[in-house]
Amino acid sequence: MKKILFTFLLTLATTAMFVSCGSDDDAGVTSSCTDGIQNGNETGVDCGGSCTPCTQATLEGEVITDTTLDASLEYQLTGAYVVKSGSSLTIPAGTVIKATGGTSAYVAVERGAQIFINGTASNPVVMTSAAGSPAPGDWGGLVICGDAPTNKGSNVTSEVADLIYGGSNATDNSGSIRYLRVEYTGATFSNSKEFNGVSLFGVGSGTTFEFVQSYNGGDDGIEFFGGTVDGDNLVSVGSNDDSIDFADGWTGNGNNWYISGGAKAGIEGSNNGDDGNATPVTTTTLSNITVVGPVTEGALFFKEGGGKFTITNFYTSNVDLGVNVKDTDVEAAARIENGDLTINNIQYANAPAGLDATNYTGANQSFYTEGVATGAGNGAASPTWAAGWTIGLSNSGATTENLAGEVTTDVTLNATTEYILTNAFVVKSGASLTIPAGTVIKATGGTAAYIAVERGAQIFINGTSSNPVVMTSGAASPAPGDWGGLVICGDAPTNKGSNVTSEVADLLYGGSNATDNSGTVRYLRVEYTGATFSNSKEFNGVSLFGVGSGTTFEYVQSLNGGDDGIEFFGGTVNGNYLVSIGSGDDSIDFADGWNGNGDSWYIKDGAKAGIEGSNNGDDGNATPVTTTTLSNITVVGPVTEGALFFKEGGGNFTITNFYTSGVNLGVKVKDTDVQAAARIEADALSINPMQFDATATPFSQTDYTGTNQSFITVGDNTGAGNGAAEPTWANGWTAGF
């Protein structure tokens, strides 16, 4: 921005020259009268013809009394228009001001003066360029000076308009600005001195500043130079420098900022360009922020000492860097190390290849947490509150959004967005995650990428038979083990005890609430799961740790997982209409005192056991003992460890309608597993009827060699519904048949 010297053309309260009109009246409003009829806004001259009120007026000079413009007039801003201390300017809804004066044309409010911009959502005040082909930098902008503190001191001269600002009155009131749009501002004096769309110098908290847009400005869109004023519901689109900037000890807050199409930083937050430790330190809480790129200097440029910033619900789209700090900015880096910068729930959408959450290289890398954010309201899309008074906003949302971090409130995903799972995504206790039908989540983070639900949290996967929820690999050539899987932890009993740590995700599970409710999972397909930490620690497709019977778990498929397909670790939840195809280990596994039941399981092409049923790997007699009734089961082989591996104490199992195809062994029990054998001898295992189809040679129903050989009753059945073929209930939402 640049200094401007001008000579006031008139010394009236308002210099207002009206196109094709007569002399000024007391309010600076004149018109041309040609019929002698007095309408109240004409000159009063009898012109002998028809009376036509003026439609245009010129603004330039000083406002030295309380003045109100007329929304029925179109104003031409031909020079500086300055509201002097002790006076006020009121601009009613619908007023349009068109600037023609380049760097000399701007509207300014002195310290001690006030401006009242009274636009509405359907009828904003518009300050714009008068050029036939308007462009950024056509005119100056709006400058407001107040008496609130800054760390540049008091009685400072503004960068543009040469007005004094800054003082000790934190609650200073410069008026009210609501529903204002400024367009094509940012006239240039030099490379270091340009107007912004709106510049607020030392403006106090008594001022209202909300629902303001800068559109296609030549420099910054909106900038706060110290002061205490809050800025809410702000929009900056197409700025040629930073979109929204604050510095010099600004201690206001901001809520609902939508930023799109800026050239440099989405937000530039500074303390002081001469002294990064100057006081008062820039301190702000920003909530509900959207930055849509690309930009060259990041969604947030934390510079010149930065400040104390807390940002929540921060949504970025097509922006590479969550935070940008210059290597030479030691004061800003020190503040990050001291915990003065906190970003909670930042979400990256339409992330470019090689996304780096931050280029800050200091020791503290925990100042930001990823999560699900709605930003200014609708993610990358135009927020609802911006409708009617803004221009240049896209109504299309992001095509992809990253998922990572924590869910700490009730969050619902959007089925029209493709989600990229880049890291652990954990639903925290007390929160819920809802995933609607048709949602697709693609994982790219290897072992670090998984979805987990803490004990005390809930997940609602609301797929349908024609539109399932799909969690899969984001690799071009997906393979088993590309990512983790889904982990759900509950408060139901297990024979591992309470407050046990899950094998993966390191979450606590288990308790005394058999009816615990972790939510609803229906019509879900997980693919290419099972990322490996070690030979003894791998993700399953879906892992249920101590999940209670209040949870609904049905119509779930694991496809081509690197380890087990679906596994129950204790708990009481039932599992119905389950499909596991192509698992790299066991297809469906249950252990640790699971006391749920299962109906309609279809298992195919697993590497080891079709079903592995255990009690406890450390103590085969631990209680509660794994106890279940399974009905309508199909296992299609070949598999290496049988249709059922009864191990580690086994349990109390009743299986009805058990159909196997291409599987030699109906039951497999290790010779060393004395607790499992004892249970078979005590009739704790019953399979009736069991059908063996497409058997290989030689064939044996079971490799169990104990006395009790009557736990199997052979008989025809349809298993999961259609024998070895795909069951009807699996149509439409499964894959791999």
C-alpha positions in Angstrom: 0.0 0.0 0.0 1.2 3.6 -0.7 0.9 7.0 0.9 -1.5 9.4 -0.8 -1.5 13.2 -0.8 -4.6 14.9 -1.9 -6.2 18.3 -1.8 -9.7 18.4 -0.7 -11.8 19.9 -3.4 -14.5 21.3 -1.2 -14.8 22.1 2.5 -18.4 21.1 2.8 -19.4 18.4 5.3 -19.5 16.0 2.3 -18.2 16.8 -1.1 -20.8 15.2 -3.3 -20.9 16.1 -7.0 -23.9 14.6 -8.8 -23.8 13.9 -12.5 -26.2 16.1 -14.5 -27.6 17.7 -11.4 -28.0 21.1 -9.8 -26.5 22.5 -6.6 -25.9 20.7 -3.3 -28.5 20.5 -0.6 -27.9 20.1 3.1 -27.3 16.4 2.8 -25.1 16.6 -0.2 -27.9 15.2 -2.5 -29.0 17.0 -5.6 -31.1 16.2 -8.6 -32.3 17.7 -11.9 -35.9 19.1 -11.8 -37.6 20.0 -15.1 -41.3 20.2 -14.1 -41.4 22.4 -11.0 -42.7 19.5 -8.9 -40.8 19.3 -5.6 -40.1 15.6 -4.7 -37.9 16.2 -1.7 -34.5 15.3 -3.2 -34.2 17.8 -6.1 -32.8 21.3 -6.2 -36.1 23.2 -5.9 -35.5 25.0 -9.2 -38.5 25.3 -11.4 -37.3 24.0 -14.7 -40.7 23.9 -16.4 -40.6 20.3 -17.5 -40.7 16.8 -15.9 -38.8 16.2 -12.6 -36.3 13.4 -12.7 -34.3 12.7 -9.5 -30.6 12.1 -9.9 -29.4 8.5 -10.2 -25.6 9.1 -9.8 -23.4 11.1 -7.5 -19.7 11.6 -7.0 -17.9 11.0 -3.7 -14.7 12.8 -2.8 -13.4 14.9 0.1 -14.2 14.9 3.8 -17.2 13.9 5.9 -17.2 16.3 8.9 -20.8 15.8 10.2 -23.0 12.7 10.5 -23.9 11.8 6.9 -26.1 9.1 5.3 -25.8 8.0 1.7 -28.8 7.2 -0.4 -29.1 3.6 -1.7 -31.1 4.8 -4.7 -28.0 6.5 -6.0 -25.0 5.0 -7.7 -21.9 6.7 -6.2 -18.7 7.4 -8.2 -15.6 7.4 -6.0 -13.2 9.7 -7.8 -10.8 10.4 -4.9 -10.2 9.9 -1.2 -13.4 10.0 0.8 -12.4 10.4 4.5 -14.7 10.3 7.5 -13.2 12.8 10.0 -12.9 12.3 13.7 -16.1 13.1 15.5 -18.3 12.4 12.5 -20.0 9.3 11.1 -20.9 7.9 7.7 -23.9 5.6 7.3 -24.2 3.5 4.1 -27.6 1.7 3.8 -28.3 -1.7 2.4 -28.0 -1.9 -1.4 -25.7 1.1 -1.9 -23.2 0.7 -4.7 -20.0 2.8 -4.8 -17.9 2.6 -8.0 -14.3 3.8 -7.9 -12.5 5.5 -10.8 -9.5 7.2 -9.1 -6.9 4.4 -8.9 -4.5 4.9 -6.0 -6.2 8.2 -5.0 -9.6 6.6 -4.7 -10.4 5.0 -1.3 -12.8 5.3 1.6 -11.2 5.9 5.0 -12.4 6.4 8.6 -10.2 8.4 11.0 -9.6 7.4 14.6 -12.5 8.9 16.5 -14.9 8.6 13.5 -17.4 5.9 12.8 -18.8 4.1 9.8 -22.0 2.2 9.7 -22.3 -0.2 6.7 -25.8 -1.6 7.0 -26.0 -4.2 4.3 -28.1 -7.3 4.4 -27.7 -10.9 3.1 -30.0 -10.1 0.2 -28.9 -6.5 -0.3 -25.2 -6.0 0.5 -23.3 -2.8 0.2 -20.8 -3.1 -2.7 -17.6 -1.1 -3.3 -16.2 -1.9 -6.6 -14.4 -0.7 -9.7 -16.1 1.5 -12.3 -13.9 0.2 -15.1 -15.5 -1.4 -18.1 -13.2 -4.4 -17.6 -12.5 -4.3 -13.9 -9.2 -5.8 -12.6 -7.4 -6.2 -9.3 -5.8 -3.0 -8.2 -8.3 -0.6 -9.9 -8.7 1.4 -6.7 -7.6 1.6 -3.1 -10.0 0.0 -0.7 -11.6 0.6 2.7 -9.4 1.8 5.6 -10.6 2.0 9.2 -8.5 3.5 12.0 -9.2 3.0 15.7 -7.8 3.7 19.2 -7.2 0.1 20.3 -3.7 -1.2 21.3 -1.1 -2.4 18.8 2.5 -3.5 19.3 3.6 -0.7 16.9 2.7 1.8 19.6 0.2 4.6 19.8 -0.3 7.4 17.3 1.1 5.3 14.5 0.6 6.4 10.9 -1.3 4.0 8.7 0.5 2.4 5.8 -2.0 3.9 3.4 -4.2 7.0 3.8 -1.6 8.6 6.2 -4.0 8.5 9.2 -3.1 8.2 12.9 -4.2 5.0 14.7 -3.5 3.0 17.9 -4.1 3.9 21.5 -5.1 2.4 24.8 -8.9 1.9 24.3 -9.4 -1.8 23.7 -13.2 -1.4 23.5 -13.0 1.5 21.0 -16.0 1.6 18.6 -15.4 2.5 15.0 -18.9 1.6 14.0 -20.6 -1.4 12.4 -19.7 -3.2 9.1 -22.1 -5.9 8.0 -22.7 -7.4 4.6 -20.1 -5.5 2.7 -18.4 -6.6 -0.5 -15.2 -4.9 -1.8 -14.0 -5.7 -5.3 -10.9 -5.0 -7.4 -9.1 -3.2 -4.6 -5.3 -3.1 -3.9 -4.1 -0.1 -6.0 -0.3 -0.1 -5.9 2.1 2.7 -4.9 5.2 0.4 -4.8 6.1 -3.2 -4.3 6.0 -2.6 -0.5 3.0 -0.3 -0.3 -0.4 -1.4 -1.6 -4.0 -1.1 -0.4 -5.8 -4.2 0.9 -9.4 -4.8 0.3 -10.2 -3.8 3.9 -7.5 -2.6 6.3 -8.3 -2.3 10.0 -5.7 -0.3 11.9 -5.9 -0.5 15.7 -9.7 -1.1 15.5 -11.3 -1.9 18.9 -13.6 -4.6 20.1 -16.6 -2.2 20.3 -16.7 -2.3 16.5 -18.8 -4.9 14.6 -17.0 -6.5 11.6 -18.8 -9.4 10.1 -20.1 -10.7 6.7 -17.4 -9.0 4.7 -15.9 -10.2 1.4 -12.9 -9.1 -0.5 -13.0 -10.2 -4.2 -10.1 -10.1 -6.6 -8.0 -7.7 -4.6 -4.5 -6.7 -5.9 -2.9 -7.2 -2.5 -4.2 -8.8 0.8 -8.0 -9.3 1.0 -8.6 -8.3 4.6 -5.9 -7.3 7.1 -5.9 -6.6 10.8 -3.1 -4.3 12.0 -3.2 -4.8 15.8 -6.4 -3.9 17.6 -9.0 -6.0 19.3 -11.9 -6.2 16.9 -13.3 -9.6 16.0 -13.8 -10.7 12.4 -16.6 -13.2 11.8 -18.1 -14.6 8.6 -15.3 -13.3 6.4 -14.7 -14.2 2.7 -11.6 -13.6 0.6 -11.6 -14.8 -3.0 -8.9 -14.2 -5.5 -6.4 -12.0 -3.6 -3.1 -11.4 -5.3 -1.2 -11.7 -2.0 -2.4 -13.2 1.3 -6.1 -13.7 1.7 -6.6 -12.7 5.3 -3.7 -11.2 7.3 -3.3 -10.2 10.9 -0.3 -8.7 12.7 1.1 -6.1 15.1 -0.5 -7.5 18.2 -4.0 -8.2 17.0 -5.9 -9.8 19.9 -9.3 -10.3 18.3 -10.8 -13.6 17.3 -12.3 -15.0 14.1 -15.1 -17.4 13.3 -16.2 -18.7 9.9 -13.6 -17.6 7.4 -13.8 -18.9 3.8 -10.7 -18.3 1.7 -10.3 -19.3 -1.9 -8.0 -18.6 -4.9 -5.4 -16.5 -3.1 -1.9 -16.2 -4.5 0.3 -16.6 -1.4 -0.8 -17.6 2.1 -4.3 -18.4 2.9 -3.8 -16.9 6.3 -0.7 -14.9 7.3 -0.4 -14.5 11.0 2.4 -12.3 12.4 3.5 -10.5 15.5 5.7 -7.7 14.5 8.0 -7.4 11.4 10.6 -5.3 13.4 10.5 -7.2 16.6 9.0 -10.8 16.7 8.7 -10.5 20.5 6.9 -7.1 20.6 4.0 -6.8 23.0 1.1 -7.1 23.1 1.7 -10.4 21.3 -0.7 -11.3 18.5 -3.2 -13.7 20.2 -6.2 -15.2 18.6 -8.7 -18.1 18.5 -9.9 -18.9 15.0 -12.7 -21.3 14.5 -14.3 -22.9 11.4 -11.8 -22.0 8.7 -11.6 -23.1 5.1 -8.7 -22.5 2.8 -9.0 -23.6 -0.8 -5.8 -23.6 -2.8 -3.5 -23.8 -4.6 -1.5 -21.2 -2.7 2.3 -20.7 -2.7 2.9 -20.1 1.0 0.6 -22.6 2.7 -2.8 -22.5 4.4 -1.1 -20.7 7.3 2.1 -18.7 7.2 3.3 -18.3 10.8 5.8 -15.5 10.5 7.6 -12.5 12.2 7.3 -14.0 15.6 3.9 -15.5 14.9 1.9 -15.3 18.1 -0.4 -17.3 20.2 -2.9 -19.0 17.9 -5.5 -21.6 18.5 -7.3 -22.8 15.4 -10.1 -25.4 15.4 -12.1 -27.0 12.6 -9.5 -26.1 9.9 -10.4 -27.4 6.4 -7.9 -27.1 3.6 -8.3 -28.2 0.0 -5.5 -28.4 -2.6 -3.0 -26.9 -0.1 0.3 -28.6 0.5 1.3 -27.1 3.8 -0.6 -26.9 7.0 1.8 -24.4 8.5 4.7 -22.5 6.9 7.5 -21.0 9.0 10.6 -19.4 7.7 13.8 -21.1 8.9 15.2 -17.7 9.9 12.1 -16.8 12.0 13.5 -17.9 15.4 10.8 -16.1 17.4 8.0 -17.9 15.5 9.8 -21.3 15.9 10.3 -20.6 19.7 6.5 -20.1 20.0 5.8 -23.4 18.3 8.2 -25.1 20.6 6.5 -23.4 23.6 3.1 -24.7 22.5 1.7 -21.3 21.5 0.4 -22.7 18.2 -2.4 -25.3 18.4 -4.4 -26.5 15.4 -7.1 -29.0 16.3 -8.9 -31.0 13.6 -7.2 -29.9 10.4 -8.4 -31.9 7.4 -6.7 -32.0 4.0 -8.9 -32.4 0.9 -7.9 -32.8 -2.7 -4.4 -33.3 -1.4 -1.7 -33.0 -4.0 0.8 -35.8 -4.4 3.5 -35.6 -1.7 1.4 -33.7 0.8 3.4 -32.5 3.7 1.3 -31.5 6.7 3.9 -28.9 7.7 7.3 -27.8 6.6 8.2 -26.8 10.2 11.3 -28.9 11.1 11.5 -28.2 14.8 11.2 -30.8 17.6 7.5 -30.0 18.3 5.5 -31.8 15.6 2.4 -32.2 17.8 1.0 -28.7 17.5 -1.6 -30.0 15.0 -4.0 -32.9 15.0 -5.8 -34.1 12.0 -9.5 -34.9 12.0 -12.7 -34.3 10.2 -13.5 -30.7 9.7 -16.3 -28.8 8.0 -14.3 -25.6 7.9 -16.4 -22.5 7.2 -19.5 -24.8 6.9 -19.4 -26.9 3.8 -15.7 -27.9 3.5 -14.3 -26.6 0.2 -17.8 -25.6 -1.0 -19.4 -22.3 -0.5 -20.8 -22.0 3.1 -24.5 -21.5 3.5 -24.0 -18.2 5.4 -22.3 -16.7 2.3 -25.3 -17.2 0.1 -26.8 -14.1 -1.5 -24.2 -11.4 -0.8 -20.9 -12.8 -2.1 -19.6 -13.5 -5.6 -17.0 -15.8 -7.1 -17.5 -18.8 -4.8 -17.6 -22.3 -6.1 -20.6 -24.5 -5.1 -18.7 -27.7 -5.8 -17.2 -29.5 -2.9 -13.9 -31.4 -2.7 -13.6 -34.6 -4.7 -11.3 -36.2 -2.1 -10.7 -35.6 1.6 -8.1 -37.0 3.8 -9.0 -38.9 7.0 -6.6 -38.9 9.8 -6.4 -37.9 13.5 -9.2 -38.0 16.0 -13.0 -37.7 16.0 -13.9 -35.9 19.2 -17.5 -34.9 18.5 -20.4 -36.5 16.5 -19.2 -36.6 12.9 -20.9 -37.7 9.7 -19.1 -38.3 6.5 -20.4 -37.5 3.0 -21.1 -40.3 0.6 -20.3 -38.0 -2.4 -16.7 -37.5 -1.2 -14.0 -40.0 -1.8 -12.0 -40.3 1.5 -8.2 -41.0 1.6 -7.1 -42.7 4.8 -3.6 -41.4 5.3 -3.0 -42.3 9.0 -4.8 -43.6 12.1 -8.4 -42.3 12.3 -9.7 -42.8 15.8 -13.2 -42.2 17.2 -12.6 -41.0 20.7 -14.7 -42.0 23.7 -18.0 -40.0 23.9 -17.9 -39.3 20.1 -19.5 -41.0 17.2 -18.7 -41.5 13.5 -21.5 -42.0 11.0 -20.7 -43.3 7.5 -23.6 -43.2 5.1 -24.4 -45.7 2.3 -22.1 -45.5 -0.7 -19.1 -44.0 1.1 -15.7 -45.1 -0.2 -12.6 -44.8 2.0 -9.2 -45.6 0.3 -6.2 -46.2 2.5 -2.7 -45.1 1.6 -0.8 -45.1 4.9 0.2 -48.8 5.3 0.4 -50.0 8.9 -0.2 -46.4 10.1 -3.6 -46.3 8.3 -6.5 -47.8 10.2 -9.9 -46.8 11.6 -10.5 -47.4 15.3 -13.4 -46.9 17.7 -12.4 -46.4 21.3 -14.3 -48.0 24.2 -17.1 -45.6 24.9 -17.3 -44.3 21.3 -19.7 -45.4 18.6 -19.6 -46.0 14.8 -22.6 -46.1 12.6 -21.9 -47.7 9.2 -25.2 -47.4 7.3 -24.6 -49.2 4.1 -27.3 -50.9 2.1 -27.4 -54.0 0.0 -27.2 -51.9 -3.2 -24.9 -49.3 -1.8 -22.4 -50.6 0.7 -19.7 -48.7 2.6 -16.3 -49.8 1.2 -13.0 -49.4 2.9 -10.2 -50.4 0.6 -6.7 -49.8 -0.6 -5.7 -46.6 -2.4 -2.9 -48.4 -4.3 -3.0 -48.5 -8.1 -2.4 -52.3 -7.8 -4.0 -53.2 -4.5 -2.7 -56.2 -2.5 -3.4 -57.9 0.8 -1.8 -56.0 3.7 -1.9 -52.6 2.0 -3.4 -51.0 5.2 -4.6 -51.8 8.6 -8.4 -52.4 9.0 -11.3 -51.5 11.2 -10.9 -51.9 15.0 -13.8 -51.6 17.4 -13.3 -51.7 21.2 -16.1 -52.1 23.7 -16.8 -52.6 27.4 -18.2 -56.1 27.3 -16.5 -59.0 29.3 -13.6 -61.0 28.0 -11.5 -63.7 29.7 -8.4 -61.5 29.2 -9.8 -59.3 31.9 -10.9 -55.6 31.9 -8.8 -52.7 30.6 -6.8 -54.8 28.2 -4.8 -53.2 25.5 -5.8 -54.2 22.0 -3.2 -56.1 19.9 -3.4 -53.3 17.3 -4.2 -49.6 17.8 -3.2 -49.8 21.5 -6.7 -49.1 22.8 -8.2 -50.3 26.1 -11.1 -52.7 25.9 -13.1 -55.1 28.1 -15.3 -54.5 31.1 -18.5 -55.7 32.7 -21.2 -54.3 30.4 -22.4 -57.3 28.4 -25.0 -55.1 26.6 -22.5 -52.3 25.7 -23.3 -50.6 22.4 -20.5 -49.6 20.1 -23.0 -48.6 17.3 -24.2 -50.3 14.1 -22.2 -51.8 11.3 -24.3 -52.9 8.3 -23.3 -53.6 4.7 -19.6 -52.9 5.0 -16.9 -54.3 2.8 -13.2 -54.1 3.8 -10.6 -55.0 1.3 -6.8 -55.5 1.2 -6.4 -55.1 5.0 -3.9 -56.8 7.3 -0.8 -54.6 7.3 2.0 -56.3 9.2 4.0 -55.0 12.2 5.6 -58.4 12.9 4.8 -62.1 12.6 2.7 -61.9 15.8 1.1 -58.5 15.2 -1.0 -58.0 12.2 -4.3 -56.2 11.5 -7.4 -58.2 10.6 -10.0 -56.9 8.2 -12.3 -56.2 11.2 -11.3 -56.7 14.8 -13.9 -56.6 17.6 -12.4 -56.3 21.0 -14.8 -56.7 23.9 -17.7 -55.5 21.8 -21.1 -55.8 23.5 -24.5 -57.2 22.4 -26.0 -53.8 22.1 -23.9 -53.4 18.9 -25.3 -54.5 15.5 -22.8 -56.3 13.3 -24.2 -57.8 10.2 -23.7 -57.9 6.4 -19.9 -57.4 6.6 -17.3 -58.8 4.2 -13.5 -59.0 4.4 -11.9 -59.5 0.9 -8.3 -60.4 0.3 -7.0 -59.5 3.8 -3.4 -60.2 4.7 -4.3 -61.8 8.1 -7.7 -62.9 9.5 -10.8 -61.7 7.8 -13.0 -61.0 10.9 -12.1 -61.6 14.5 -14.0 -61.4 17.8 -11.8 -60.9 20.9 -14.2 -61.7 23.7 -17.3 -59.7 24.0 -21.0 -60.6 23.4 -21.8 -59.1 20.0 -23.5 -61.3 17.5 -22.2 -61.5 13.9 -24.7 -62.3 11.2 -24.4 -62.5 7.4 -20.6 -62.4 7.3 -18.4 -63.0 4.3 -14.7 -63.7 4.3 -12.9 -64.3 1.0 -9.2 -64.6 0.3 -7.9 -64.1 3.8 -4.1 -64.7 4.3 -4.7 -66.5 7.6 -8.0 -67.7 9.2 -11.2 -66.4 7.6 -13.3 -65.8 10.7 -11.8 -66.1 14.2 -13.2 -65.9 17.7 -11.5 -66.2 21.1 -11.0 -64.8 24.6 -14.4 -65.7 25.9 -16.6 -64.5 23.0 -20.2 -65.2 24.0 -22.0 -64.0 20.9 -23.7 -66.0 18.2 -23.4 -66.2 14.5 -25.8 -66.9 11.6 -25.2 -67.1 7.9 -21.4 -67.1 7.4 -19.9 -67.6 3.9 -16.1 -68.4 3.9 -14.0 -69.0 0.8 -10.3 -69.3 -0.3 -8.8 -68.6 3.1 -5.2 -69.7 3.6 -5.5 -71.5 7.0 -8.7 -72.4 9.0 -12.1 -71.5 7.7 -13.2 -70.8 11.3 -10.7 -70.7 14.2 -12.5 -70.9 17.6 -10.5 -70.5 20.8 -10.9 -69.9 24.4 -7.6 -68.3 25.7 -4.1 -68.7 24.4 -2.6 -68.3 27.8 -5.1 -70.4 29.8 -7.4 -72.8 27.9 -9.7 -72.9 30.9 -10.1 -69.1 31.4 -13.5 -67.8 32.1 -15.9 -66.7 30.7 -15.4 -69.6 28.3 -15.9 -68.9 24.6 -19.5 -70.1 24.0 -21.4 -69.7 20.8 -24.2 -71.1 18.5 -23.4 -70.9 14.8 -26.0 -71.5 12.2 -25.9 -71.8 8.4 -22.2 -71.8 7.7 -20.4 -72.5 4.4 -16.6 -73.0 4.1 -15.2 -73.4 0.6 -11.6 -74.7 0.4 -9.0 -75.7 0.0 -7.6 -74.6 3.4 -4.7 -75.9 5.3 -6.1 -76.1 8.8 -9.6 -77.4 8.2 -13.1 -76.0 8.1 -12.9 -75.5 11.9 -9.8 -75.2 14.0 -10.8 -75.9 17.6 -7.9 -74.6 19.6 -6.5 -73.1 22.9 -9.2 -74.6 25.0 -11.8 -74.3 22.3 -15.1 -73.6 24.1 -18.7 -74.5 24.0 -19.8 -74.6 20.3 -23.0 -75.6 18.7 -23.0 -75.5 14.9 -26.0 -76.3 12.8 -26.2 -76.5 9.0 -22.4 -76.6 8.4 -21.6 -77.0 4.7 -18.0 -77.6 3.4 -16.7 -77.8 -0.1 -13.2 -79.0 -1.0 -12.3 -79.2 2.7 -10.8 -82.4 3.9 -11.2 -81.9 7.7 -14.3 -81.1 9.5 -12.6 -80.3 12.8 -8.9 -79.8 13.6 -7.6 -80.0 17.1 -3.9 -79.9 18.1 -2.7 -83.0 19.9 -1.2 -80.9 22.6 -4.3 -78.9 23.3 -5.6 -80.9 26.2 -8.2 -78.4 27.3 -9.8 -78.4 23.8 -9.8 -82.2 23.7 -11.3 -82.4 27.2 -14.2 -80.2 26.0 -14.9 -82.4 23.0 -14.9 -85.4 25.3 -17.4 -83.5 27.5 -19.7 -82.9 24.5 -19.0 -79.2 24.5 -18.7 -79.3 20.7 -21.7 -80.3 18.5 -22.0 -80.1 14.7 -25.3 -81.2 13.3 -25.8 -81.6 10.4 -22.5 -81.3 8.6 -22.1 -81.8 4.9 -18.8 -82.5 3.1 -18.9 -81.8 -0.7 -16.2 -82.0 -3.4 -13.9 -83.8 -1.0 -10.3 -84.7 -2.0 -8.7 -88.1 -1.6 -7.8 -89.3 1.0 -10.7 -87.8 3.0 -11.2 -87.8 6.8 -14.1 -86.0 8.5 -11.8 -85.0 11.4 -8.3 -85.4 12.6 -9.4 -85.5 16.2 -8.3 -88.9 17.6 -10.0 -88.9 21.0 -12.7 -91.3 22.1 -15.7 -89.1 21.4 -16.2 -89.2 17.6 -19.9 -88.5 17.8 -19.7 -84.7 18.0 -20.3 -84.7 14.1 -23.5 -85.7 12.6 -23.3 -85.8 8.8 -26.4 -84.6 6.8 -27.3 -82.6 3.8 -27.8 -78.8 4.3 -27.5 -75.6 2.3 -25.0 -73.9 4.6 -25.1 -70.1 4.2 -27.9 -70.5 1.8 -26.8 -72.0 -1.5 -24.1 -74.5 -0.5 -20.8 -73.6 -2.1 -22.4 -70.9 -4.3 -23.0 -67.3 -3.4 -25.9 -66.9 -1.0 -28.8 -64.7 -2.1 -28.3 -62.4 0.9 -24.8 -61.6 -0.4 -26.0 -60.2 -3.7 -25.1 -56.6 -4.6 -22.8 -55.6 -1.8 -20.0 -58.2 -1.8 -17.1 -58.9 -4.2 -14.9 -61.9 -5.0 -17.5 -64.6 -5.8 
